[in-house]
Amino acid sequence: MRLAPRIPFSETVYIKCNGGWIKAKGVDLSLFGVKIQVADDECDDKKSVKLKLPLKSKPAVLNGRFYRKESDKAVILFEEHESILADIVGRLLTDSLRKIKRCPYCRKTIRDGADRCGHCGMPLDFSKRDLVSTLKQIRIGDLLLRRTKETPEEDRTEERKEFIGTCPQMKKVFDLIRKYASTDYPVLILGETGTGKELTARAIHERSSRRDKPFIAINCAAIPKELIEAELFGFEKGAFTGADRRKKGKVELADGGTLFLDEIGELPQEAQAKLLRFLEDFTIERLGGTQTIRCDVRIIAATNRDLEELVEKGEFREDLYYRLKVLTIHLPPLRERGDDVVIMAKYFLKKFAKEQDKDIIGFTNEALELIKNYSWPGNVRELINVIRKAVVLTDRKYVDVEDLDIDASKVSSSVVSKGGIFNLREHIDRIERDLLEKAYRITGGNISRMAAMLGVSRPTIYKLMEKHRISQNSR
């Protein structure tokens, strides 16, 4: 869902560029920018420009800058104060939406004169300056979150926010994603199962010039080897028994975009040969067909296996390996990401608690210690499942150790040796002190009543108070 509304905008606009005004055709208009059609050589000014929008009364001239420019389309972001955006662009959007009578967020029909959508509840009057200011701050916050190196970095879309990291290893991954996104070379992503290989591939695609084209993912290990060629390259009608129609393969469906080949190490030898041929000339032939089809596709592959070892065993083609290994990213396992696991656990707890409509505040210190020191063999995927289950099972404000379905044998041995969550003495001392303090508050510090309440002698109460530094003068 977009925070800034967007509507079709086919009006003629004028851009002051290279010292003069040039004409361009609008594509769509949002609260913070406009997409236009403009010839690639018409405007070389990549910095600030002026943009003239047609209005009923008189044209409005706004300051802006090129945000993205490719082939015959460009996006210009407005560089104006929110009050100007509300008075000019916001009013134009609001009037247009009332004519279209369709919510720009959920696409449902809206009532005449409604300030909010009756279906999704989103605001519809963008001529209000406070609303524009709020949306602008959220938008800027999103850009900062994605671009800064000092804060957790996330994927842009809500469903993929598990792509979080602040440790040096993940910062390096994010830096490589930005650099690799600017090229069309193949990328090989290496890492254990559950480390986020598909999220990495999607992040590269969404930051590339192919972002508006398809992202097609295929798991090579999940498809029988007899069918993998047909899935990748498609087939013609009658190519084999049961082929009653022509079907395009994943390569053809990804034309113009990105094809993500997960678990590439499981690809059969015959399919490896065809994939290598495609990487050499970017053409394919469907099974049972003779037509050569050219496909403009970027290949991103991923594996949790050692491809060099597979090459030595003769299970993976050496020439294909080096074709894929142009650019590489190694994703560290969760156990090597330091405090990132705690950051992610807190994020997922908040997310799943909201989904289940539960008032859960956070984790106990013991639960956080366990999360931090568990080895997480299933990586991020396992973390998500553990936190989701804990949210469903717990009835408390804080998720505790017993709510976490974690195998204690996989907890770091250093934690056990140092005490921590499995130190019985520490747990007994904590319970002892808690009960003593409660009894002290209830009795007002009366030693005889405290002894009777806790079932011990008066001398024991004095010893415990001295041990836990609870003074009779602290009433």
C-alpha positions in Angstrom: 0.0 0.0 0.0 1.4 3.4 -1.0 1.4 6.1 1.7 1.3 8.8 -1.0 -1.7 8.7 -3.2 -1.2 8.3 -7.0 -3.6 8.9 -9.9 -3.3 8.7 -13.7 -2.2 12.0 -15.1 -2.1 12.3 -18.9 -1.8 16.1 -19.0 0.9 18.0 -20.8 3.6 19.4 -18.5 6.5 21.7 -19.1 10.0 21.3 -17.6 12.6 24.1 -17.5 15.7 22.2 -18.4 19.0 23.2 -20.2 18.0 26.8 -20.0 14.6 26.5 -21.7 11.1 24.9 -21.4 10.5 21.5 -22.9 7.1 19.8 -23.3 6.5 16.4 -21.7 3.5 14.1 -21.3 2.4 13.1 -17.8 1.9 9.4 -16.9 0.8 9.6 -13.3 0.9 12.1 -10.4 1.5 11.5 -6.7 1.6 13.9 -3.7 5.4 14.1 -3.9 6.2 13.7 -7.6 5.1 13.1 -11.2 6.1 10.5 -13.7 6.5 11.8 -17.2 7.4 10.6 -20.7 10.4 12.5 -22.0 13.0 11.7 -24.7 16.3 10.5 -23.2 18.3 13.3 -24.9 15.9 16.1 -24.2 17.0 16.9 -20.7 20.5 16.3 -19.4 20.0 18.3 -16.2 20.0 15.7 -13.4 19.7 18.2 -10.6 17.1 20.8 -9.9 14.5 21.7 -12.4 11.3 23.7 -12.6 8.0 22.0 -13.5 4.9 23.7 -14.8 1.6 21.8 -14.0 -1.6 22.7 -15.8 -4.4 23.9 -13.5 -7.9 25.3 -14.1 -7.0 28.8 -13.0 -3.4 29.2 -14.0 -0.3 27.0 -14.4 1.5 26.3 -11.2 5.3 26.3 -11.2 7.0 23.9 -8.8 10.6 23.2 -7.9 11.7 19.6 -8.4 14.6 17.2 -9.2 15.0 14.1 -11.3 14.8 11.1 -9.0 14.9 8.4 -11.7 15.4 8.6 -15.4 15.5 5.7 -17.8 14.7 5.4 -21.5 11.6 7.5 -22.3 10.3 7.9 -18.7 11.4 9.9 -15.7 10.2 10.6 -12.2 10.5 14.1 -10.9 10.2 14.6 -7.1 8.8 17.9 -5.9 11.1 20.0 -3.7 8.5 22.3 -2.0 7.3 22.9 1.5 4.3 20.8 2.6 2.1 23.8 2.7 2.7 24.4 -1.1 2.2 20.7 -1.8 -1.1 20.7 0.1 -2.4 23.9 -1.6 -1.4 22.9 -5.2 -0.8 19.2 -5.6 -2.9 18.0 -2.7 -5.9 20.0 -3.8 -5.5 18.7 -7.4 -5.4 15.1 -6.2 -8.3 15.5 -3.9 -10.5 17.0 -6.6 -9.5 14.3 -9.1 -10.2 11.5 -6.6 -13.7 12.9 -6.0 -14.3 12.7 -9.7 -12.8 9.3 -10.1 -14.7 8.1 -7.0 -12.1 5.4 -6.3 -9.7 5.0 -3.3 -6.1 5.3 -4.4 -5.1 2.8 -1.7 -7.6 -0.1 -1.8 -9.2 0.8 -5.2 -12.7 0.5 -3.7 -15.5 3.0 -4.6 -15.6 6.0 -2.3 -18.7 8.1 -1.2 -19.2 11.6 -2.4 -17.4 14.2 -0.3 -15.9 11.5 2.0 -12.7 12.6 3.9 -11.8 8.9 4.5 -12.3 5.7 2.6 -15.1 3.6 4.1 -13.2 0.4 3.3 -9.6 0.9 4.3 -10.0 4.0 6.5 -7.2 5.9 4.7 -7.5 9.7 4.4 -8.7 11.2 1.1 -8.4 15.0 1.6 -4.8 15.8 0.8 -5.3 19.6 0.8 -4.8 19.4 4.6 -1.3 20.6 5.4 -0.9 18.5 8.6 -1.7 15.3 6.7 0.8 16.2 3.9 3.5 16.9 6.6 2.9 13.5 8.2 3.0 11.6 5.0 6.2 13.5 4.0 7.9 12.6 7.2 7.0 8.9 6.8 8.3 9.0 3.3 11.6 10.7 4.3 12.0 8.3 7.2 11.7 5.3 4.8 14.4 6.7 2.6 16.7 7.3 5.5 16.1 3.9 6.9 17.1 2.2 3.7 20.1 4.4 2.9 21.8 5.0 6.2 24.6 2.6 7.4 24.1 3.4 11.1 20.6 2.0 11.6 18.9 -1.3 10.9 18.5 -1.7 7.2 15.3 -3.3 5.9 13.7 -4.3 2.7 11.0 -1.8 1.6 7.9 -3.9 1.6 6.1 -4.8 4.8 6.0 -8.6 4.1 9.8 -8.7 3.9 10.9 -6.7 6.9 12.7 -9.7 8.4 15.6 -8.4 6.2 17.2 -6.5 9.1 20.7 -6.1 10.2 23.2 -3.8 12.0 26.2 -6.1 12.3 29.3 -5.5 10.1 28.6 -8.6 8.1 25.1 -7.5 7.2 26.2 -3.9 6.5 28.6 -5.4 3.9 25.8 -7.4 2.4 23.6 -4.2 2.1 26.5 -2.4 0.5 27.0 -5.2 -2.1 23.3 -5.2 -2.8 23.4 -1.5 -3.7 26.5 -2.0 -5.9 25.2 -5.1 -7.7 21.8 -3.5 -8.4 23.4 -1.1 -10.8 24.6 -3.9 -13.1 23.1 -6.8 -15.1 25.8 -9.3 -14.3 24.8 -12.7 -12.7 24.9 -12.8 -8.9 25.5 -16.0 -6.8 24.2 -15.8 -3.3 25.7 -18.3 -0.8 24.4 -19.1 2.7 22.7 -21.6 4.9 19.0 -22.4 4.6 16.8 -19.6 6.1 19.4 -16.8 6.0 17.4 -14.7 3.5 18.8 -15.6 0.1 15.5 -14.8 -1.8 15.1 -11.6 0.2 18.6 -10.6 -1.0 17.7 -11.4 -4.6 14.5 -9.4 -4.4 16.4 -6.4 -2.8 18.9 -6.4 -5.7 16.0 -6.6 -8.3 14.0 -3.8 -6.6 16.9 -1.4 -6.6 17.8 -2.1 -10.2 16.6 -0.6 -13.5 14.5 -3.8 -13.8 12.4 -3.0 -10.8 9.2 -2.5 -12.8 9.6 -5.8 -14.6 8.9 -9.4 -13.3 10.8 -11.0 -10.5 10.4 -14.8 -11.1 11.6 -17.3 -8.5 12.0 -21.0 -9.0 13.2 -23.6 -6.4 15.4 -26.1 -8.4 15.2 -28.6 -5.5 11.4 -28.6 -5.4 10.8 -29.6 -9.0 11.3 -33.2 -10.2 14.3 -33.3 -12.5 12.1 -34.7 -15.4 10.1 -31.5 -15.3 12.8 -28.8 -14.6 13.6 -28.1 -18.2 9.9 -27.6 -19.1 9.5 -25.3 -16.1 12.6 -23.2 -17.1 12.2 -23.1 -20.8 8.6 -23.9 -21.5 7.2 -26.3 -24.1 5.1 -26.5 -27.3 1.8 -28.3 -27.6 2.5 -32.0 -28.3 6.1 -31.9 -27.0 5.3 -34.8 -24.7 2.4 -36.8 -23.4 -0.1 -34.5 -21.7 1.3 -31.3 -23.3 -2.1 -30.2 -24.7 -1.1 -26.5 -25.0 1.9 -24.2 -25.3 3.4 -23.0 -22.1 6.0 -20.3 -21.5 8.8 -21.2 -19.1 10.1 -19.2 -16.2 12.9 -17.7 -18.3 10.5 -16.3 -20.8 8.1 -15.1 -18.1 11.0 -13.1 -16.6 11.7 -11.3 -19.8 13.0 -7.8 -19.0 13.3 -8.7 -15.3 15.1 -11.0 -13.0 15.0 -14.8 -12.7 16.0 -16.2 -9.3 17.2 -19.8 -9.3 17.1 -21.0 -5.7 19.1 -24.1 -4.7 21.0 -24.0 -8.0 23.2 -26.8 -6.8 20.2 -29.2 -7.3 19.9 -28.4 -11.0 20.2 -31.6 -13.1 23.1 -31.8 -15.6 21.0 -31.5 -18.8 19.3 -28.4 -17.4 22.7 -27.0 -16.5 23.8 -27.3 -20.1 20.8 -25.4 -21.4 21.1 -22.7 -18.7 24.8 -22.2 -19.7 23.7 -21.9 -23.4 21.2 -19.3 -22.4 23.8 -17.3 -20.4 26.0 -17.2 -23.5 23.5 -15.8 -26.0 20.3 -15.1 -24.0 18.2 -17.2 -26.4 16.0 -20.3 -25.6 14.0 -22.9 -27.5 10.8 -24.3 -25.9 10.7 -28.1 -25.6 9.3 -29.5 -28.8 9.9 -26.2 -30.6 12.3 -24.9 -33.2 11.8 -21.2 -32.8 14.7 -19.3 -31.2 13.3 -16.9 -28.6 15.5 -14.0 -27.2 14.9 -13.2 -23.5 16.4 -10.2 -21.7 16.8 -11.7 -18.2 19.2 -11.2 -15.4 20.1 -14.4 -13.5 20.5 -14.4 -9.7 21.3 -17.9 -8.3 21.5 -19.1 -4.7 22.6 -22.2 -2.9 23.4 -23.6 0.5 25.8 -26.1 -0.9 29.5 -25.9 -1.7 29.5 -25.6 -5.5 33.3 -25.9 -5.7 33.0 -29.3 -4.1 30.2 -30.3 -6.4 32.4 -29.2 -9.4 35.2 -31.4 -8.1 32.8 -34.4 -7.8 31.5 -33.8 -11.4 28.0 -33.0 -10.1 28.0 -29.3 -11.3 29.5 -27.9 -14.5 32.6 -25.9 -13.9 31.9 -23.6 -16.9 28.4 -22.8 -15.5 29.8 -22.3 -12.0 32.2 -19.5 -13.3 29.4 -18.0 -15.4 27.2 -17.6 -12.3 30.0 -16.6 -10.0 30.6 -13.1 -11.6 29.3 -11.3 -8.4 28.9 -13.1 -5.1 27.2 -12.4 -1.8 27.8 -14.6 1.3 25.0 -14.3 3.9 26.2 -15.0 7.4 24.1 -17.4 9.6 22.1 -15.8 12.3 24.4 -17.1 15.1 27.2 -14.9 13.7 25.1 -11.7 13.6 25.6 -10.7 17.2 22.8 -8.5 18.6 20.9 -8.6 15.3 19.0 -11.6 16.6 17.6 -9.6 19.5 16.6 -6.7 17.2 14.8 -9.1 14.9 13.2 -11.0 17.8 11.7 -7.8 19.2 10.5 -6.7 15.7 8.8 -10.1 15.2 7.3 -10.1 18.7 5.7 -6.7 18.0 4.5 -7.8 14.6 2.9 -11.1 15.7 1.5 -9.6 18.9 -0.3 -7.1 16.7 -1.6 -9.8 14.4 -2.9 -11.8 17.3 -4.3 -8.7 19.0 -2.3 -9.5 22.2 -1.0 -7.0 24.7 2.6 -8.3 24.9 5.2 -5.8 26.0 8.4 -7.7 25.4 10.8 -10.4 26.6 12.1 -11.2 30.0 15.9 -10.8 30.4 16.2 -14.6 30.6 14.3 -15.1 27.4 16.5 -12.5 25.6 19.6 -14.2 27.0 18.4 -17.5 25.5 17.5 -16.0 22.2 20.9 -14.3 21.9 22.9 -17.5 22.8 20.9 -20.1 20.9 22.7 -21.4 17.8 19.6 -21.0 15.5 20.4 -23.8 13.0 17.3 -22.8 11.0 18.4 -19.2 11.0 15.9 -16.4 10.4 13.1 -18.8 9.3 13.4 -20.7 12.6 13.4 -17.4 14.6 10.2 -16.3 12.9 8.5 -19.6 13.7 9.7 -19.6 17.4 8.5 -16.1 18.0 5.2 -16.7 16.3 4.5 -19.8 18.4 5.5 -18.0 21.6 3.0 -15.2 20.9 0.2 -17.7 20.3 1.0 -19.7 23.5 1.8 -17.1 26.1 -0.8 -15.4 28.3 1.7 -13.0 29.9 2.8 -9.5 29.3 6.4 -10.7 28.8 7.5 -13.7 26.8 9.6 -16.0 29.1 12.0 -18.9 28.5 9.3 -21.5 28.8 7.3 -19.8 26.1 10.1 -20.3 23.6 10.2 -23.7 21.8 14.0 -23.8 21.9 16.3 -26.9 22.3 18.4 -26.1 25.3 21.2 -28.4 24.0 21.9 -25.9 21.2 22.5 -23.0 23.6 26.1 -21.7 23.6 28.2 -23.7 26.1 29.9 -20.4 27.3 26.5 -19.2 28.6 26.1 -22.4 30.6 29.6 -22.2 32.1 29.1 -18.6 33.1 25.8 -19.2 34.7 23.2 -17.0 33.0 19.8 -18.5 32.2 20.6 -22.0 33.5 22.2 -21.0 36.8 20.0 -22.4 39.4 21.5 -20.4 42.2 20.8 -17.1 40.4 17.1 -18.1 39.9 16.7 -19.1 43.5 18.3 -15.9 44.7 15.9 -13.9 42.5 12.8 -15.7 43.7 14.0 -15.4 47.3 14.5 -11.7 47.0 11.2 -11.1 45.2 9.2 -13.0 47.9 11.1 -11.2 50.7 10.4 -7.8 49.2 6.7 -8.6 48.8 6.4 -9.8 52.4 8.3 -6.7 53.6 5.8 -4.4 51.8 2.7 -6.3 53.0 3.8 -6.5 56.6 5.3 -3.0 56.7 8.6 -4.6 57.7 7.3 -6.5 60.8 9.9 -9.3 61.2 7.5 -11.7 63.1 4.8 -11.4 60.6 7.3 -11.8 57.7 8.7 -15.0 59.3 5.2 -16.4 59.7 4.2 -15.5 56.2 7.3 -17.0 54.6 7.4 -20.1 56.9 10.9 -19.5 58.3 12.3 -18.3 61.6 13.0 -14.7 62.6 16.8 -15.2 62.5 16.5 -16.5 58.9 14.5 -13.4 58.0 17.4 -11.2 59.4 20.0 -13.2 57.4 18.0 -13.0 54.2 17.5 -9.2 54.6 21.2 -8.7 55.2 22.0 -11.0 52.2 19.7 -9.1 49.8 20.5 -5.7 51.4 16.9 -5.0 52.4 17.0 -2.5 55.3 14.3 -2.0 58.0 14.9 1.7 57.7 13.8 1.6 54.0 10.1 1.6 54.9 
